[in-house]
Amino acid sequence: MTSLFQPVCADAGYARFRFRWLARGLRSLLMRQYDRHQQRLDLADLEAWQLSDLGLTPEDVRRERAKSFWQQ
């Protein structure tokens, strides 16, 4: 009979490792998407002369701002 606190299968350690790996990957993905969202908000705050220094037009900014946070 197995104890309640002992893993039922031998791969429980691997499953825990896999879960942590997936959780880290998901966290990294969400952080990148949030960062991209913040960059788009900052881009919308730039003035026309700053956009021209970057080689962008207001239309480029409008198109970029219209994208959802998960789009690249």
N, C-alpha and C positions, 0 to 999 in steps of 0.2 A: 504494500500500500504506500502511496506517495503522500508526503506531507503537503500541507497547504502552501508552505513557503518554498518548496523545492520546485524547480521547473519540471514540467511534464515531459518535455522533449529536450534532447541534447542541444538543439539549435536555439535555445532561448537567449543565450548570450549574443549570437549572431543577429537575432531578431531585434534585440535592444540596440545593437550597433546600427543596424539598418534603419531603425526608426529615428535614431539621433541624426544619422546622415541625411535622411529625407527631411527632417525638421530643419536642419541647418540650411539645406538647399532651398526650402520653401521660404525661410526667413530672408535669405540672400536675394531671392527673386522679388519678394515684396519690398525690400529696402531699395532695390534698383528701380522698381516701378514708382515708388514714392519719390525718389530723387528725381526721376524724369518728370514727374508731375510738378515738383517744385521748380525745376528749371524752366518749364513752360510758363508757369506763373511769373517767374522773374523776367522772362523774355517779353511778356506782355507789358511789363512796367517800364521797359526801355523807351527812351525818346527817339524821335526820328533821326537825329544826328548820330545817336549811338548805334542805331540799326544800320545806317549807311556805313559807319566804320566797320561793322561786321559783314557788310556786303549783303544785307537782308533788306527786304521791302516790307512795308506793313501788311501786304498780302501774304507774304511768306509767314509772317508771325500769326496772322489770322488762321492760315491753314494748319500751322503747327498747334495752335491753341484748340482747334476743333477736334484734334485727335483725342481718343480716350487714353487713360493713363497706361493701359497695357500695350498700346500700339507704339512701335518704334518709329 
